[in-house]
């Protein structure tokens, strides 16, 4: 029988048409489905194809367990009839008896499959079933004004076997005996005939149906055949050409002709169901490129199966280049591509709970055998099973990346350069994996040259007696290298990590420590460097000697600084600005400012950003010694005041801060250069002015 052709009318069968009311809840559920349950109506095809595949699964199992004969090949067929405006979905699966039609298609949350699985709870046999005509069946009314179901049950003996027709336009349904049907040669199966709504005529287009089947049902384990239109070209005599001469063949031309034929849609075998040992890299690559529309080769692949408490298979790829969808927004929803299947039925590839946000870049397939679904398969239930799957998937991905780190450093370099920022975000956001992610992160350092270094590598290079892991925040490696706070670190031979991005600084706060060693910002107050007893005694004496200068400088600078103190970290610079323990680096302050819509002026922000800073001065530097002398001799002199501001603003610039009044700074620099042109030099000018005032 041609698929999609309606059978003889019910009047030709010696039976009555029986009418039924839907269960009270059905009307409400239909409204939910049609108006709000599904995010788009395309999913009706996924639901109905899934149900048809379930029916084939059930028949296959029954044929294997209750019959000596091998089961006949099963398949699904889909045909659109543009003249009749119908879409037919047919399978040669288990079918339904009359009582099952009433029970399964007239009630909510009841199905032949649910009862079937329940009857096998004490049997260890593997039955791959999801839900025969559960709520998903009613998704047909998303696109249809009328739905017909013609079915014949495999469980009936041939002598008692009858075909039944179920019909509904919503609200009520009828059941009547139907003329004997076969289902592509089989004596059981189900045919759904959808009479499409005016606004659903797009589903009569074979191209649209083909796209949907490839999207949602490419890996159904039974063949899905679509009645598809193809264009063929016949060679015919060109009547418009000149008549051939004697002995010549007539001129031919190609004439297009539309031909309809069955075409299998789900040709690609789900390689994640195969043993990883028999899948080669070429197959992985082709699957990756086809499934995820990628052009690059995967950087690494992990393919595994989990059995026991739960059962699922997974095939996960790390792209070698950043997926295009993530190039503008690293967490774009469109960039998610972890495809979730339940028993080979595609559910979703944007499900946020399957993998953490910091693995958004991963592509792959997770196919669960026992993950629970809620109505519509649109939103997965948050379940213990899902949490276990997520945990196992993350563990495997991390193990794979760890293998890259240990065995193929060049590949890991490529991975880190492309996706390192995701792991830094994970360190900040994901407390469950924070400690584990610490070993992966990399930073530039004072000794790493053109390569970044990890915390484990840093620890192996720590000097004897070094108590902490040191870092400095700056906008770029060059700025970090010349930071005044680096001077004492270089003298002591300590390696310093460079945090050259706001995310680095946020990440450092989240890391806090590694391998029992605290991360210490060398540009913050409280830096504790080892000192000998003689060095401590010398510092105490200098603090007493320079206390008047520190107090006076604080008074001159006012709210620009929190306080002024002697520095332990300076060697060559006269002064530096450091933050308090909870302060933000200049880089972070600028980042925070860029994220706000504050109407404050740049200058007021510059002042506010430094009012928690501490000015540290170097008593061993000639500039500070001269400033001390100028303060003692002529504290109110303009040259002394200029010197104060030059010391402060130079420290601010070297520390990465913006100065509040560039024009005044330029004036002071110009004046200094002018005075430097004389014999006395800058220092002599100050002394000359001071002596003149005396």
Buried (B, 14 or more C-beta within 10 A) or exposed (E): EEBBEBBEEBEEBEBEEEEBEBBEEBEEBBEBBBEEBBEEBBBBBBBBBBBBBBBBBBBBBBBEEEEEEEBBEBBBBBBBBEEBBBBBBBBBBBBBBBEBBBBBBBBBEBBBBBBBBEEBEEEEEEBBBBBBBBBBBBBBBBBBBBBBBBBBBBBBEEEEBBBBBBBBEBEEBBBBBBEEBEBBEBBBBBBBBBBBBEEBEEBBEBEBBBEBBBEBBBBBBBBBBBBBBEEEEEEEEEEEEEEEEEEEEEEEEEEEEEEEEBBEBBEEEBBBBBEBEEBEEEEBBEBBBEBBEBEBBBBBBBBBBBEEEBBBBBBBBBBBEBBEBBEEEBBBEEBBBBBBBBBBBBBBBEBEEBBBBBBBBBBBBBBBBEBEBEBBBBBBEEBEBBEBBBEBBBEBBBEBBBBBBEEBEEBBBBBBEBBBBBBBBBBBBBEEBBEBBBBBBBBBBBEBEEEBBBBEBBBEEBEEEBEBBBBBBBBEBEBBBEBBBBBBBEEEEBBBBBBBBBBBBBBBEBBEBBEEBEBBBBBBBEBEBEEEEEEEEEBEEEEEEBEEBBEBBBEBBEEBBBBBBBBBBBBEBBBBBBBBEEBBBBBBBBBBBEEEEEEEEEEEBBBBBBEBBBBBBBBBBEBBBBBBBBBEBBBEBEBBBBBBBBBBBBBBEBBBBBBBEEEEBEEBBEBBEEBEEEEBEBBEBBBBBBEEEE
